[in-house]
Amino acid sequence: MSLSVKTIRARWYATGGQDPLFAAIDGANCPSLPQREEASHSLLLNKGLFRIARPWPPRAADGSVIEPEFDLQVISDPTGCNLDPKYGLSGKDAAVSVYRRPRPVANMKYMLSLPHGVTPHEYFMYNDKSLLPTDPDTGEFVSVQLMSDGRLPTLRGQATDAGSTHLEMIAKLTKEELRQIEAFEGAIYVAQSFSNQAGELHGPSTPPGLGPEALRDGPPGELGNNPVNRVFGTFEMWLNPRNNGAALHSPQEAFRASIARGANVFFDKRFFIKDVGVYNDKGLGNPFKRSCASGCHNTVLTGMDLAPGFMDLGLNNWPWNRREDLPLFKATCHADAVPQSYLGRVIYTHDPGRALVTGKCRDIGASMTQQMRGLAARAPYFMGGAADTLREMVDFYDRRFNIGYTEQEKQDLVNFMSVL
């Protein structure tokens, strides 16, 4: 229930670019470009990125205008959409076009659950201590894990918005249709179930956290950042299955041992997390020493951030990540705004992220951590498709935080993530 570039390209060639996937409004680099030409859909065909048009200035849930804390200037516009006279920042309905990967429609009980395993309190909060939003239908607090920028916290809200914007439906979805969509999405559990190298990933003698059944039966909203309650459970049965110090006798056993070593790197290898906006500046310290599992990927069975909270890892903002295929904006924060903690008041960004929802300077480039299931089937990775392979993903983190992974640790991590 997600999309890989391989699947997208197969649909393009099978339909001559006429599949609804390539609709002008979101499947093209800009709706004004000539359709059914590969160049007009290059971001979708090469990086799996859909066009997301966000109103400028931002709008609140009730449609009212949010006065942004920063001015936005287009520095580079390779798709032509942000300077387009109709669809761009100066158009009649001013909008910012950014380009993002779709998040998987799966494991929704984890995406929508409020966190357990934290100190009881009357109100649920983001990691910056501000209140979480509430469900407009029930008034109950809701998680913000559903979308990368958290703009729509419920499945009903997301489906309604997708119907009117991406599908351009004339009539709104009915309450019964929304109920059916919500029930369908809530019943889908996704995880890798078979590996060509490791074999079956569920059943006897396999790690308990692998396979879709583990997600179907597992508890949502639990913190798993310690040796007792590891995020994806134990992999020890694959580390040395003969348990006698003998060499591994088959390629499958050797690959499984690599997966187990990668799990231990993910769980235990600590490094300094530094200069992450809306993360290090929340009382954690800068730098803050943690492993992948005890830092940003600490939710049991999914590897999201339990907090919940947004953060700027550098995937959208300079200097950490520079892209020639994406638009580049210069965000200049107002003098009275709280600045972005580590990039200041002038920020160059390919996607302002959460700031397009809140209008806040400190949120520029921040996005929500994604779940880590079914990774092998849905390349490329990160919100903007910055990593074409799992190895590129590992290399990004290694560079970003000066981790110093060995070549063996990198390969073991890739093998580990390939079976999630």
N, C-alpha and C positions, 0 to 999 in steps of 0.2 A: 504493500500500500504506500509506495513512494515511487520515485522516478530516478533512473540512472540515465546518463548520457547515451549509453548503448541502446536503451529502450527508446529514447527520444529520437535518435537518428534512424532507428529501424522503422518507426512510425512515419518519419518524413519520407523515406524512400518508398515505403509501401503505399503511401497515399498521394505522392507527389506534392507534399506540403499542404494537403487539404484536410487533414485531420483537425478536429476542433482544438486539439492541443496547441495548434499554431495560430489561433485566433489573433487578429491584429491588436486587440486591446491589451493583451498581456503576454502573448506568445511571440510577439515581434519586438525588436529593439525599440520601435516607436510605431504607433498606429499609422502615422503619416507616410511611412516607407512603403515602397511597392511590395505587395505580398507575393508569396510563393517563390520568392528569391532567397537563396540560402543566406546571402549577405544580410538580409533584413532580419533574419532570425539567428544570427551568429551566436549570441549569448546563450540562447536556449540550446542550440545544436552542439555547441562546444563546451559549455559549462553547466548546462541544466538550469539556467537562471530565467526566472519569469520577471517581467516588468511589474513593479509594485508602484502605483501612483498614489502619493500621499499629499493631501491638501496643504497648501502653504498660504497663510500661516496655519498651524495645526488646529484641529477641531476637537473639542471635548465630546464625550459620548452623547450629549444632548444636542450636538451640532453647533454649539457656541464657539466663538473664536478664542483661541488661547494666544495671548500676546507672547511671542517667543523672546527669550533672553539673548538671542544672537541674530545677526544678519547673515544671510546665505548668498554667496556669489558663486557662479559657475566658472570654474577655471578651465576645465577641459570637458568636452562633450562628445565623445566618440560615437555615441548612438544618435546624436542630434536631437534628442527628445527634450532635454532640459532647456534648450534654447528655441525649441519649436514654437512658432507663433500661436498655435492652438493648444498644445499639450504642455508647454514649458512653464517656467516660473513667471513669465510675464503674460501668459495667456489669460483668456477671460476667466476660466476656472483654474487659477494658478495651482500648479502641482509640482512636486519633486518626484522625479522618476528614479527609483533605485531598483536593483536587480538582485533577486534572492532565490536560493534553493527552497523547494517545498519541504516542509517538515513531514515526517511519516505519519500517516493516519493509523495509529496502532498503539496498544498499551495505554489506552486513555485513562484507566483507573489510576495509573501512576502520574500521568500528566496533570490530572485534575484534583488529586488529593492534597489536602493541607498537611503540612509536615507533622510527624510524630517524633518522639525521641528528643524533644526540646523542652525547656522549662515551661510548665503550664502557665498560660496567661489568658487574660480575658479577650484580648484582641490579637488577631494574626497580623504580622507585619512583614514588610520586605526586610532585606538585610541592612537597610539604612534606617530602620525603625519607623518608617512611615507606614500608614495603614494600607493593607491590601484592599483591592476593590471588592465590591459586593455584587452578587448576582441580582440583576434588575428584577427578576421574576420572584426570587425567594427572599432577598435581603441578606442572605448568608454570605460570609466571606468566601472568596474563591481564590484559587491559585492563579498565577500568571505564567505558568510553564507552557501553555498551549501554543503560543506564537512567538517568533523570535523577538518581536518588539513588545509583546504583551498587550497589544491594543484591544484584543477581544478575548476575554477570559473564559467564555463559555462556548460549548459546541453549537448551541443555538445561535449565539451572536455571530460566530464565525461563519456558519452556514448561511445566515441571512445576508451578511456582508458579501460573501463569495457569490451568492446568487445575483445580487444587484450590481456588483462591480465586475468580477471576472466573467460571469456568465451573461451579464447584461440582460437579465430576465425582465420582461415587461411587468409581470405580476409577481408579487411577493410570495415566498413560500408560506404555506398555511401552517397553523399550529400542529396539525396532524403530520404533515410532511416533515416538519422540524423534529417532531418526536420520533418518527421512524428513522430519520438520518442519525439522530443522537443514539438511538438504540443500536443501529447497525455499527456505527463507529465504536461504540463501547464494547462490542463483542469481539473485536479483532485483536489478537495477540500475535506479535511478530518477533521472531528471533531466528538466527541461523539454526537449521536443523541437521544439515549434513555438510561435510567438508570433503573435498576430493582427497586431501592429504590425511586428515584426522579421522575420516569415517563418520559414523553416526555420532551425533552430539547430544543425544538424550537416551535414557534407558540405563540398564545396569552398567556399572563401572565407568560412568561418565560424571563429570562435575555437576553438582546439583543445580547450579545456576544457569546451565545451558538449555537451549530448546524452548519453544513457545509455551510448553506446558508449565514451565517454571514461572513464567510471567502470569499465566492464567491463574495459578494457584498461590502466588506469592502475596505477601502483605505490602500494600502501597504506603508511601510516605514515611519510610523508616530510614534512619541514619545508619550508614554502614562504613564508618571510617576508622575501624579498629580491627585488630587481629581476631577478636571474638566474633564479630559480625561483619565479615568482609563483603564489599559491595556486590561481587558476583560469586560469592561462596568460595569454597576451597577447590584447588586444582591439584592437591598433593597426590592423588591417586595416579596422576599422569606424569609426575616428576620422575619417578623410578618405579614403574609398575612391578618389577620383579623383586624390589625391596631387598636386594642382596648385593648391591654394588656392582653387579655384572653390567657389561655394555648392552645397550639397547640393540635388539636383534632384527628390527624391521623398520622400514622408512616411516610407517605409521606411528610406531612407538617413539621414534626420534622426533617426529613433528609434534606429537602430543607433549613430549617433554619440553620442547621449545615453547609451546603454548603455556605450560605451567610456569616456566621461567619468566615468560612475559607477564603473566598474572602477578608474580611476585614483584617484578619491577614496578608494575602499575600500583600495587598495593603498598609497597614498602620503600622504594627508592625516593628519598627526600631531596628536594632542591629548593632554592630560594625563588619564590614568586615575588616579583618586583614591578612597581610602577603600573599596576593594573587599576585603571580608573573604576570607581564605584565598587572596589573590592579591598585593596590594601588600605584605602583611606577610611574604612569603617571600623577602626579600632583594632584591626588585626596586626598592624605593624607593617613597616616597609623597609626591608624585605620581610617576608613571612615564609617560614620553612615548613613545607608539607610535601606529601607525595601526591600523585594524581588523584588517588582514591580518597585521601583525607583532605584534599583541597577543594577543587571545583567539581569533582565527579563523585560525589559521596552518597547518592541515593541508591539504596539497595535495589538490585536487579536492573536498573536503567542507567546509572552513571550520570544523572543530572546533578545540579546543585540543589540540595534540599532547602536552602535558605528561605524562600526563593529570592533571587536577585539578579540584576543585570550587571554586566561588567564589560570593560573595554580591554580585551586581550591584545589589541593592536591589529586585529584582522581587518578592520575598516579604516583605521587612521594611519597617517604617516607618523613617525618614520618607520613603523614596524612592517607595513605592507604597502607596496606600491604596484599599481596595476595600470596597464595601458589600455585595457579593453573596457574599463568602467569609467563613468563620469567622475570628475574630481571637483569637490566643492571647497570653498574657503569659508569657514564659519568664524565670524568675529563676534565674540561675546561682549555684551554691554558692560559698562564700567561697574554697574551695581549688581551684576550677577555673580553667583558663586562660580568660580572658574572650574574647568576640568582639572582635577588634582595634579596631574603630571604633565599635561600638554599646554596648560595655561589658557589664554583668552583668544588666541588665534590658532585654529586647528584646520588642517587639511584632511579631508575625509572623502572616501568613496561612497559611504553610506552613513548618514547621521544616526541611523538606528533608533534607539529609544527616544532620542531627542525630537524626532518627528512626531512623537505622541505627546510628550510632556512639554516641549518647548524649552527645556532646561539646558543650560550650557554644560553642566556637569555630566549630562547623559549622552553627549555627542559620541557616536561610535559604539555605544554600549548595546549588547544584545544578550538574550537568554541562552544559557547552556543547553545543548540538545541532548537527547537520550542517545545511548550508544548501542542500540540493538539493530541487527540486520545491516551492519555497516558494509559488509562485503558486497551487498546487492545494490547499493545506492551511492556510488561515486558520481561526481566529486564531492568533497567535504567542506565543511564550514558554510556559514550563511551565504557568502559570496562565491562559493565554489573555488576557493583559493588553492585547495590541495586536490590534485587529480587522483592521487593514490593514497593508501594508508601510510606508505613510507613518507610521502611528502608531508602528511599531517604530523608524523613523528618528528621529521626534520624541522618543521616550523617551530614546534615547542622547544626542541633542543636548541635552536638558534635564539629564540625569544628569551629564554630564561637561562641560557648558558649552562645547561644541565650537564653536558659532557657524557652523553650516552656512548657506550662502546658500540661497535658495529654489531656484535652479537646481541646486545640488549635491544638495539633498534629492530633487528630481525625478529627477535622473540616478541617484542611488543606488537609488531605488525601481525605475526601469526596469532597472537592472543586476540587482538581486535577482530581478526578475520572470522572468528567462530562465535562471536557474540550475537 
